Structures are given as C-alpha cells and as structure tokens.
C-alpha cells in the first residue's frame, strides 16, 4: 500500500502498490461533491491554447471504469483507493449498497456500537 499526498490536505490517500506508477505522474487533491469527498486530479486535454481540462477521480482511473458504471468503495472510505477496496458496479447496485450502509449507520446511532 502506498500513500499519495494530497495538495490541499494534511493526510494522504491510499493506493495499491501496483498503481504507484500510474498515479505518481499527477498532482492529487481532495474535492467535495454531493456524495462526499473524493481524491481528484485535473488533466489537460488537447493543445495548451484550448485550455480544456477534465477532472478525474482517482478510483475511476485506477479501475478504468466505463462511463456507464460506478466504482464502489467497499469500506465506504473514499481516501482508501486500494484495489481491494474498490469494485466496479452498476448504479443500481451502488444505490442498494448505499441504502444498506445508511440503515447500518442509523442502527449504530440509535443503539450504539456493539461492545
């Protein structure tokens, strides 16, 4: 497991050893979205004078996720982008898992963590 520094945070993101070369060529930062915080980079597309930029999320780059699919963080930690923690799923499957996570989280808040 390798730690990837984030330009706007004091803590790193995590990636698998096999992805070190892929991610080391970019500068990574934390970006908030409506679904929480994600690790992102900005990539220039085309010629410099066009100045077109694309924001790429680390987990999608690592998993080479198609546009019609979603990458799920199995432990719900968006800073942990190790391959063991990522799975490419459909949007429907990701929504089901989020619903289960929300139910588990609510139960923990109501009943407390088990000892």
Beta strands, then each sheet from edge to edge (+ up, - down):
strand 1: 2-4
strand 2: 13-15
strand 3: 29-33
strand 4: 36-45
strand 5: 52-57
strand 6: 70-73
strand 7: 80-81
strand 8: 86-89
sheet 1: 1+ 2- 7-
sheet 2: 3+ 4- 5+
sheet 3: 6+ 8-
end
